[in-house]
Structure formats: structure tokens, C-alpha cells
């Protein structure tokens, strides 16, 4: 394979991400309004639900990453993780209580926790280092294309069925089934040199000490940033708050993910050429602006602008942060590194979603998004202060 040719495994995994996001976002783009409007739960409950779900995924991620490095295989964990997400889809249209939705989200996030670290490590395994920014950006773009198409399909089906949430949730099962077929038939485990040496389990102090200072700097900054970027459920609630109809609520995520999808791959490729630090700073600054716009939005147009800026922030930061992690850990601990990173940032997302839910219920959307802007600024200041530790190689 040419060093300038994108490996086929990157495209295959991109399609896996795309179809799973189509399925998931058909549900998640309507779930906050289904919970508050049909099941009658509060915004705080929505925040707690999202926080518990992401914390579950984070706890599982650290162990799945270590196990993947220990056994030296990615595909079995990919199949298990995406398989669990697939089998939970029918629970959403069957749900008649908050507990059922919580159970479905809990199992779904276990699946995500199992698959994320092996997925990111698989991309690093099959991609030459000079192309990793582009590879992660491509996968993220395809993932986000799915996150754009999912809400679009949901919105069209809601209009067609006169706001039948459960019909849309049943339709979401179909793209999830495509995911399993792609993993089974198109994902090939990368060849590795045979080794008779017994590997220590990665989650030992002696192994964790091998994670570089750069890894910990990026993880710390990303954690503070996560406090500012709470669950996207609050974007949907913001649209509802200013009078956007139920059927058109998914349009908020369509706008966000359209910008995210269009920016992630070009930004990843650009970072391989000009360096990552400047783009990451721009991305954090963009989130500050997004939070300010969303805090004071009083028309649908301003909410869509804020959502678009949120998506641009994601495109500017997520692929770059992932590439930083891939480059800053030893190859034999790559999955463990992603697991630790996802665990730490996932706990931050739990805190962020609960804080956002509380602030929304107690003080409303203005204070919620204003708090996000404050955390964004703190993350930016933290990155600028720690920037010299990254060194020229990781500029």
C-alpha cells in the first residue's frame, strides 16, 4: 500500500460509523422531546440520563482498550460493541417509562464503551503516521455525515407520520443492521508480528507510567473543554425553548452536523501539513462564540447559527485531539491510551450534563450556555499555558 493511499479499512470503518450514527441520531435527535413531552420528565432528568449513559461508556472504555491491547485484536471488540448498540434499538419504540429509556441508553453506552478505543486504535494500526490526521478526519466526517442524515431522516419521517416518535424509532433499527454486516465482511484484522513474549496487563502502574506527558496535557485540556460541551440534547431543548416545532427539532442537529462533517476531514488533512496547535486554539475559541450565541439566541436563526458554530468547533478539535492521543502513546499501549483518555473525558461529560441539567431547570438556558462559555475560556487558557510542553514535533 502506498503511503499516500488511504487504507481500505479506514473507509470501511467510516461506513460503520456513518450507518450507526444514522441509526442513533434518528433516535437521539427526538429523544429529549420524547422524554419531556411524552414521558413527562424534567430537563434535569435528561441531563442525568445523558450523564449516566456517558459515564457508563467511559468506565467501559478504559477496560476495553486495555483488553484490546492485551489480546492484540480489535475486530471482536468492534463486533461486540456495535452489536450491543444494535440490539438496544427496539427498546426505544417500546419504551413507556423513563426507566426503559435509561436501560436502553445504559446498554447502548456499554456498547460504545467497548468499541471506541479499539476503533481508534484500529485506525492507527492500518494508517501510516503521516496520514493519521487525514484518516481520523475522514472517519469523523463519515461519522458526522451519518449524524447529519439521521436527524434529517427523522425530521422527514416525523412530518410524514404527523409526529409519530415510535415509528421513527423502529425505522432506526434498519441502518444499525447494516453496521454488523460491514464489520463481519469488510473489516479485516491488521497483520501483526508474532510474539511469544507474555504481555503484562496494560492497566498496571508500570504500564501507565509509559503514557507521555503530552498525553496527559491533551487529556487535561480536553476534560476542561468537555465541561463546556455538554450533551447535544440541550441544543435540541434550546430549539424547543424558542418555539421550533417538534417535527423540526432534529434540524438543530442537522445544522450542527453538516458543518461538523464538512470541516472534520479538511481540518485533519490541514493539521498534517501546518500543525495542530493553532487549529485547536481556533476550535476552542469557536466554542466560546457558540455558547455566547446560544445563550442569548431569541430566534430560530440564531439557534441555528449557534449550532453551526458548535459543529465547526467539533470539526476543528475532535480529529486533532484524537491524532494527538494516537501519536503520544507507545504502539503497544495505544488502545489503553484511548481508553484512559475516553474514561477521563467521559467522567467530565457526566459532570457537564448534570450541571447543565441543573442550571437549565433552576436558571434557564441563558445561564446554562453562559457557564459553557466560561469553561471554554478556562480550557483555552489551560491549553495556552501548557502549550510549550507539547514541543515542536506536536505543533
PAZALUM-360991 format. One line per 8 residues: number of its first residue (from 0); their letters; for each residue x, y, z of N, C-alpha, C. Coordinates in steps of 0.2 Angstrom, whole numbers. Layout:
NUM) a) X Y Z X Y Z X Y Z  ...
//
This chain:
0) xxxxxxxx) 4 -6 0 0 0 0 4 6 0  3 11 -4 6 17 -5 5 21 2  10 25 4 10 29 10 5 35 8  3 36 2 -1 42 0 -8 39 -1  -10 33 -1 -16 30 -2 -20 28 5  -26 31 5 -29 29 11 -31 22 12  -30 18 17 -31 11 18 -39 10 17  -40 4 14 -47 2 14 -51 2 20
8) xxxxxxxx) -47 -1 25 -50 -1 32 -53 5 35  -50 11 33 -52 17 35 -59 19 33  -60 17 26 -66 18 23 -72 14 26  -70 7 27 -74 3 30 -77 5 36  -72 7 41 -74 9 47 -78 16 47  -76 20 42 -80 26 41 -88 24 40  -89 19 35 -96 17 34 -99 14 40  -95 11 44 -98 8 50 -100 14 55
16) xxxxxxxx) -96 19 56 -98 25 60 -104 28 57  -104 29 50 -109 33 47 -116 29 48  -117 23 47 -123 20 47 -125 19 55  -121 18 59 -123 18 66 -125 25 69  -122 30 66 -124 37 68 -131 39 65  -132 36 59 -139 37 56 -144 34 61  -143 28 63 -147 25 67 -148 28 74  -142 30 77 -143 33 84 -146 40 83
24) xxxxxxxx) -144 44 78 -146 51 78 -154 51 76  -156 46 73 -163 46 71 -167 46 78  -164 42 83 -167 42 90 -165 48 94  -159 49 94 -157 54 99 -159 62 97  -160 63 91 -162 70 89 -170 71 91  -173 66 93 -180 66 96 -181 64 103  -176 61 106 -176 58 112 -178 63 118  -174 69 118 -175 74 123 -183 76 123
32) xxxxxxxx) -186 77 117 -193 80 117 -197 74 118  -196 68 116 -200 62 118 -200 61 126  -194 62 129 -194 62 136 -198 67 140  -197 73 138 -200 79 141 -208 79 139  -209 78 133 -216 79 130 -220 73 131  -218 67 130 -222 61 130 -222 58 137  -215 57 139 -215 53 146 -215 58 152  -214 65 151 -215 70 156 -210 71 161
40) xxxxxxxx) -203 70 159 -198 70 163 -195 77 163  -191 79 167 -188 86 168 -182 87 164  -179 93 163 -173 94 159 -167 91 164  -168 92 170 -163 89 175 -162 81 174  -168 78 173 -168 71 172 -165 69 165  -166 73 160 -162 72 154 -155 73 155  -153 78 158 -146 79 160 -143 73 163  -146 70 168 -144 64 172 -144 58 168
48) xxxxxxxx) -149 57 164 -149 52 159 -143 52 154  -141 57 151 -136 58 147 -129 57 151  -129 60 157 -123 59 161 -121 52 163  -126 49 165 -126 42 167 -124 37 161  -127 39 155 -125 35 149 -118 36 147  -116 42 147 -109 43 145 -104 41 150  -105 41 157 -101 39 162 -100 31 161  -105 28 160 -105 21 159 -100 19 153
56) xxxxxxxx) -101 23 147 -97 22 142 -90 23 143  -88 28 147 -82 30 149 -78 24 154  -82 22 158 -79 16 163 -77 10 159  -82 8 154 -81 3 150 -75 4 145  -74 10 143 -69 11 138 -62 10 140  -61 11 147 -54 10 149 -52 3 150  -57 -1 151 -56 -8 151 -56 -12 144  -60 -9 140 -60 -12 133 -53 -11 129
64) xxxxxxxx) -51 -4 131 -45 -3 127 -39 -7 130  -39 -8 136 -33 -12 139 -34 -19 137  -40 -22 137 -41 -29 134 -39 -30 127  -41 -25 123 -39 -25 116 -31 -25 115  -28 -21 119 -20 -21 118 -18 -28 121  -21 -30 126 -18 -36 129 -19 -42 125  -25 -43 121 -26 -49 117 -23 -47 110  -22 -41 108 -19 -39 102 -24 -40 96
72) xxxxxxxx) -31 -39 98 -36 -40 92 -41 -34 93  -43 -31 88 -48 -26 88 -55 -28 86  -55 -32 80 -62 -34 77 -67 -37 82  -65 -42 86 -70 -45 91 -74 -40 95  -70 -35 98 -72 -30 102 -77 -25 98  -75 -23 92 -79 -19 87 -86 -23 86  -86 -29 85 -92 -33 83 -96 -33 90  -93 -34 95 -97 -34 102 -100 -27 103
80) xxxxxxxx) -96 -22 103 -98 -15 104 -104 -13 100  -103 -14 93 -108 -11 89 -114 -16 89  -113 -23 91 -119 -27 91 -123 -25 97  -120 -23 103 -124 -21 108 -129 -15 107  -125 -10 103 -129 -4 101 -135 -6 97  -134 -11 92 -139 -13 88 -145 -16 91  -144 -21 96 -149 -24 100 -153 -20 104  -151 -14 106 -155 -9 110 -160 -5 106
88) xxxxxxxx) -159 -5 100 -163 0 96 -171 -1 97  -173 -8 97 -180 -9 98 -183 -7 105  -179 -6 110 -181 -4 116 -184 3 116  -181 8 112 -184 15 112 -191 15 109  -193 12 104 -200 12 102 -205 9 107  -202 4 111 -206 0 115 -207 4 122  -203 9 123 -202 12 130 -209 16 132  -211 14 138 -217 18 141 -215 21 148
96) xxxxxxxx) -208 21 149 -206 24 155 -199 27 155  -197 31 159 -190 34 159 -186 28 161  -187 23 165 -183 18 167 -181 13 160  -186 12 156 -185 9 150 -180 12 145  -180 19 145 -176 23 141 -169 23 144  -169 23 150 -162 23 154 -159 16 153  -163 11 153 -160 4 152 -157 4 145  -161 6 140 -158 6 133 -152 10 132
104) xxxxxxxx) -152 16 135 -146 20 134 -140 17 138  -141 14 144 -136 11 148 -133 5 144  -137 1 141 -134 -5 137 -130 -2 130  -134 3 127 -131 6 121 -124 9 123  -123 12 128 -117 16 130 -112 10 132  -114 5 135 -109 -1 136 -106 -3 129  -110 -3 124 -108 -5 118 -103 0 115  -105 7 116 -100 12 114 -93 11 118
112) xxxxxxxx) -94 10 124 -88 10 128 -83 4 126  -86 -1 124 -82 -7 121 -79 -5 115  -82 -2 110 -80 -1 103 -75 5 102  -76 10 106 -72 16 104 -65 16 104  -62 13 109 -55 13 109 -52 8 104  -55 2 103 -52 -2 98 -53 1 91  -59 5 90 -60 8 84 -54 13 82  -53 17 87 -47 22 86 -41 19 85
120) xxxxxxxx) -39 14 89 -33 11 88 -32 7 82  -38 4 79 -38 1 73 -36 5 67  -38 12 68 -36 16 63 -29 18 63  -26 19 69 -19 20 69 -15 14 67  -18 8 68 -14 2 66 -13 1 58  -19 3 55 -19 2 47 -16 8 44  -15 14 47 -14 20 44 -6 23 45  -3 24 40 4 27 41 4 34 45
128) xxxxxxxx) 9 35 49 8 41 54 7 47 50  11 48 44 10 55 41 3 56 38  -2 51 38 -8 51 36 -14 51 41  -12 51 48 -16 49 53 -21 55 54  -19 61 53 -24 67 54 -29 66 49  -28 65 43 -32 64 37 -37 58 39  -34 52 41 -38 46 42 -43 47 48  -41 50 53 -46 52 59 -51 57 56
136) xxxxxxxx) -49 62 53 -53 67 50 -59 64 45  -56 59 41 -61 56 36 -66 51 40  -64 48 45 -69 44 49 -73 48 52  -71 54 55 -75 58 59 -80 61 54  -78 63 48 -83 66 43 -88 61 41  -86 55 40 -91 50 38 -96 49 44  -93 48 50 -97 48 56 -102 54 57  -100 60 55 -104 66 56 -109 66 50
144) xxxxxxxx) -107 63 44 -112 63 39 -118 59 41  -117 54 45 -122 50 47 -126 54 53  -123 58 57 -126 62 62 -130 67 58  -128 69 52 -132 74 48 -138 70 45  -137 64 42 -143 61 39 -148 58 44  -146 56 50 -150 53 54 -156 58 56  -154 64 59 -159 69 60 -163 71 54  -160 71 49 -164 73 43 -169 68 41
152) xxxxxxxx) -167 62 41 -172 56 40 -178 57 46  -176 58 52 -180 58 57 -185 64 56  -183 69 54 -187 75 53 -192 74 47  -190 71 42 -195 69 36 -200 64 38  -198 59 42 -202 54 45 -208 57 49  -205 62 54 -210 65 58 -215 69 55  -213 72 49 -218 76 45 -223 71 42  -220 66 39 -224 61 35 -229 57 40
160) xxxxxxxx) -227 56 46 -231 52 51 -235 56 56  -235 63 55 -238 68 59 -236 66 67  -229 67 67 -226 66 74 -226 60 78  -225 54 74 -226 48 77 -218 46 79  -217 47 85 -210 46 88 -208 38 87  -213 34 89 -211 27 89 -210 24 82  -213 26 77 -212 24 70 -205 26 68  -203 32 70 -196 34 68 -191 30 72
168) xxxxxxxx) -192 28 78 -188 24 82 -187 17 79  -193 14 77 -192 7 73 -188 8 67  -189 13 63 -185 14 57 -178 14 58  -176 16 64 -169 17 66 -165 10 66  -169 5 67 -166 -2 68 -163 -4 61  -165 -2 55 -163 -4 49 -155 -2 48  -153 4 48 -146 6 47 -141 2 52  -144 1 58 -140 -2 63 -138 -9 61
176) xxxxxxxx) -142 -13 57 -141 -19 55 -136 -19 49  -135 -14 45 -130 -13 40 -123 -13 43  -123 -10 49 -116 -10 53 -113 -17 54  -117 -21 57 -115 -28 58 -112 -31 52  -116 -30 46 -114 -34 40 -107 -31 38  -106 -25 38 -100 -22 36 -94 -24 41  -95 -24 47 -90 -27 52 -88 -34 50  -93 -38 49 -92 -45 48 -88 -46 41
184) xxxxxxxx) -90 -43 36 -87 -44 29 -82 -40 27  -81 -34 29 -77 -29 26 -71 -27 31  -72 -28 37 -66 -26 42 -62 -32 43  -55 -31 41 -50 -36 42 -45 -34 47  -44 -39 52 -39 -38 57 -32 -37 54  -29 -31 56 -22 -30 53 -17 -35 55  -13 -37 51 -7 -42 52 -2 -39 58  0 -43 62 5 -41 67 10 -46 68
192) xxxxxxxx) 16 -44 69 21 -49 70 20 -53 76  21 -60 75 20 -65 80 25 -63 86  22 -64 92 27 -63 98 25 -69 103  30 -72 106 30 -77 111 30 -73 118  32 -67 118 33 -64 125 26 -63 128  25 -64 134 19 -63 138 18 -56 140  12 -53 138 11 -46 139 8 -45 146  11 -40 149 8 -38 155 1 -34 154
200) xxxxxxxx) -4 -35 159 -10 -32 158 -9 -24 158  -11 -20 153 -9 -13 152 -11 -9 158  -17 -10 162 -19 -6 167 -15 -8 174  -8 -7 173 -4 -8 179 0 -1 179  2 1 185 6 7 186 12 7 182  15 2 181 22 1 177 20 3 170  14 1 167 12 2 160 10 9 160  6 12 164 3 18 164 8 24 164
208) xxxxxxxx) 14 22 167 19 27 168 22 28 161  21 24 156 24 24 149 20 29 145  14 31 148 10 37 144 13 43 145  15 47 139 19 53 139 16 59 142  20 64 144 17 70 147 12 73 142  14 73 135 10 76 130 3 73 131  2 66 132 -4 63 133 -8 66 138  -5 67 144 -9 69 150 -10 77 149
216) xxxxxxxx) -6 81 145 -8 88 144 -14 88 140  -15 84 134 -20 84 130 -27 82 133  -26 76 137 -31 74 141 -34 79 146  -30 82 149 -32 88 154 -36 93 151  -33 96 145 -36 101 142 -43 99 139  -43 93 136 -49 90 133 -55 89 139  -53 88 145 -58 87 150 -61 93 152  -57 98 153 -60 105 154 -65 107 148
224) xxxxxxxx) -62 106 142 -66 108 136 -73 104 136  -73 98 139 -79 94 139 -84 97 144  -82 100 149 -87 103 154 -91 109 150  -87 112 145 -91 117 141 -95 114 136  -94 108 134 -98 105 128 -102 99 131  -107 101 134 -112 96 137 -116 93 132  -120 88 134 -124 84 129 -128 89 124  -128 86 118 -131 90 112 -139 90 113
232) xxxxxxxx) -141 86 118 -148 86 120 -151 93 122  -146 97 124 -148 104 126 -148 109 120  -145 107 115 -146 111 109 -153 110 106  -156 103 107 -162 102 105 -167 105 109  -166 105 116 -171 109 120 -170 116 119  -165 119 117 -164 126 116 -169 128 110  -169 123 105 -173 125 99 -180 125 101  -182 120 105 -189 119 108 -191 125 112
240) xxxxxxxx) -186 128 116 -187 134 120 -189 140 116  -186 141 110 -188 147 107 -193 146 101  -197 140 102 -203 139 98 -202 135 92  -196 131 91 -196 127 85 -200 121 86  -204 119 81 -209 114 82 -206 107 83  -209 102 86 -207 96 87 -204 92 81  -207 92 75 -205 89 69 -199 92 67  -198 99 68 -192 102 65 -186 102 70
248) xxxxxxxx) -187 99 76 -181 99 81 -175 96 79  -175 90 75 -169 87 73 -165 92 68  -168 97 65 -165 102 61 -159 105 65  -159 106 71 -154 109 75 -148 104 74  -148 98 75 -143 93 74 -141 93 67  -145 93 62 -143 93 55 -139 99 54  -140 105 56 -136 111 55 -129 110 58  -129 107 65 -123 106 68 -118 101 64
256) xxxxxxxx) -121 95 63 -118 90 60 -116 91 52  -119 95 49 -117 97 42 -111 101 42  -110 106 47 -104 110 47 -98 105 50  -100 101 55 -95 96 58 -92 92 52  -97 89 48 -95 84 43 -90 87 38  -92 93 36 -89 97 30 -82 99 33  -81 100 39 -75 103 42 -70 98 44  -72 92 47 -68 87 50 -62 85 46
264) xxxxxxxx) -64 82 40 -59 79 36 -54 84 33  -56 90 30 -51 95 28 -47 98 34  -50 99 40 -46 101 46 -40 96 47  -42 89 47 -37 84 49 -32 84 44  -33 84 38 -28 85 32 -24 91 33  -27 96 35 -23 103 35 -18 102 41  -21 99 47 -16 98 53 -10 94 51  -10 89 47 -5 86 45 1 90 41
272) xxxxxxxx) -2 95 38 3 100 35 6 106 39  1 109 42 3 115 46 4 115 53  2 109 56 2 108 63 -4 108 66  -5 106 73 -11 106 76 -13 111 81  -8 114 84 -9 119 89 -14 124 88  -12 128 82 -16 134 80 -23 132 79  -25 126 75 -31 124 74 -35 122 80  -32 119 85 -35 118 91 -37 124 95
280) xxxxxxxx) -33 129 95 -34 135 98 -40 139 95  -41 138 88 -46 141 85 -53 138 86  -52 131 87 -58 127 89 -61 129 95  -57 129 100 -59 131 107 -62 138 107  -59 143 104 -62 149 103 -69 149 100  -70 145 95 -76 144 92 -81 142 96  -80 138 101 -85 135 106 -87 141 110  -82 145 112 -84 151 116 -89 155 113
288) xxxxxxxx) -88 156 106 -93 160 102 -100 157 102  -99 150 101 -106 146 100 -110 147 107  -107 146 112 -110 146 119 -113 153 120  -110 158 118 -112 165 119 -119 166 114  -118 164 108 -124 165 103 -130 161 106  -129 155 108 -134 150 111 -137 153 117  -133 156 121 -136 159 127 -141 165 126  -139 169 121 -143 175 120 -148 174 114
296) xxxxxxxx) -148 168 111 -152 167 105 -160 168 107  -163 172 103 -170 173 104 -175 172 97  -171 169 92 -175 167 86 -172 160 84  -175 157 80 -173 150 77 -166 151 73  -166 157 69 -160 158 65 -154 159 70  -154 162 75 -148 162 80 -146 156 83  -152 152 85 -150 145 87 -147 141 82  -149 141 76 -145 138 70 -138 140 69
304) xxxxxxxx) -137 147 70 -130 149 69 -126 146 75  -129 146 81 -125 144 87 -124 136 86  -128 132 83 -127 125 82 -122 124 77  -122 129 72 -117 128 66 -110 130 69  -109 135 73 -103 136 77 -101 130 81  -105 127 85 -104 121 89 -101 116 84  -104 115 78 -102 110 74 -95 111 71  -93 118 70 -87 120 67 -82 119 73
312) xxxxxxxx) -83 120 79 -79 118 85 -77 111 85  -82 107 84 -81 100 84 -76 98 78  -77 100 72 -73 99 66 -66 101 67  -65 107 71 -58 109 72 -55 106 78  -58 102 82 -55 99 88 -54 92 89  -60 88 87 -60 81 88 -55 77 85  -55 78 78 -50 74 75 -43 75 77  -41 82 78 -35 84 81 -33 81 87
320) xxxxxxxx) -38 81 92 -36 78 99 -35 71 98  -39 67 94 -38 60 93 -31 59 90  -29 62 85 -22 61 82 -17 63 88  -18 68 92 -13 69 97 -12 63 102  -18 60 104 -18 54 108 -14 48 104  -16 47 98 -13 42 94 -5 42 94  -3 48 93 4 50 92 8 50 99  5 51 104 8 52 111 9 46 115
328) xxxxxxxx) 7 40 113 7 34 117 11 29 113  14 24 116 18 19 113 13 14 109  15 11 104 10 7 100 7 2 103  11 -2 108 8 -7 112 3 -5 117  2 2 118 -2 4 123 -7 9 120  -8 9 114 -12 14 110 -19 13 112  -22 7 112 -29 6 115 -30 8 122  -25 6 126 -25 8 133 -26 16 134
336) xxxxxxxx) -21 19 130 -21 27 130 -28 30 128  -31 27 123 -38 29 121 -43 28 126  -42 22 129 -47 20 135 -46 25 141  -40 27 143 -39 31 148 -42 38 147  -40 40 141 -42 47 138 -50 47 138  -53 42 135 -60 42 135 -64 42 142  -60 38 146 -63 37 153 -63 44 157  -57 48 156 -57 54 160 -62 59 157
344) xxxxxxxx) -62 60 150 -66 65 147 -74 63 148  -75 56 148 -82 54 149 -84 56 156  -80 55 161 -82 57 168 -84 65 168  -79 69 164 -81 76 163 -87 77 160  -89 73 155 -96 74 152 -102 72 156  -101 67 161 -106 66 166 -107 72 170  -101 75 173 -102 81 177 -105 87 173  -103 88 166 -106 93 162 -113 92 161
352) xxxxxxxx) -116 86 160 -123 85 158 -127 86 164  -125 84 170 -128 85 176 -129 93 178  -123 96 177 -123 103 179 -127 107 174  -127 105 168 -131 108 163 -139 107 164  -140 101 166 -147 100 168 -150 104 174  -145 104 179 -147 108 185 -148 115 183  -143 118 180 -143 125 178 -150 127 174  -151 122 169 -157 123 165 -163 123 169
360) xxxxxxxx) -164 118 173 -170 118 177 -171 124 182  -165 126 185 -165 131 190 -165 138 188  -161 139 182 -160 146 180 -161 147 172  -162 142 168 -164 143 161 -158 142 157  -160 143 150 -154 142 145 -149 147 145  -150 153 147 -145 158 146 -139 157 151  -141 155 157 -136 154 162 -132 147 160  -136 142 157 -133 136 156 -127 137 150
368) xxxxxxxx) -129 140 145 -124 141 140 -119 146 142  -120 151 146 -115 156 148 -110 152 153  -112 147 156 -107 143 160 -103 139 155  -106 137 150 -102 133 145 -96 138 142  -98 144 141 -93 149 138 -87 150 143  -89 150 150 -84 151 155 -79 145 155  -82 139 155 -77 133 154 -73 133 148  -76 135 142 -72 135 136 -66 140 137
376) xxxxxxxx) -67 146 140 -62 150 141 -56 147 146  -58 144 151 -54 140 155 -50 135 152  -53 131 147 -49 126 143 -44 130 139  -46 135 136 -42 139 131 -36 141 135  -37 144 141 -31 147 145 -27 141 147  -30 135 149 -26 130 151 -21 127 145  -24 127 139 -20 124 133 -14 129 132  -16 136 132 -11 141 131 -5 140 136
384) xxxxxxxx) -7 139 142 -2 139 147 3 132 147  -1 127 144 3 120 144 6 119 137  5 124 132 7 123 125 14 121 125  19 125 128 26 123 127 28 116 129  24 112 133 25 105 134 24 101 128  20 103 123 19 99 118 25 98 113  29 103 113 35 103 109 34 104 102  39 104 98 39 106 91 36 100 87
392) xxx) 38 94 89 35 88 85 28 88 85  24 90 90 17 90 90 14 97 89  17 101 86 15 108 85 9 108 80
//
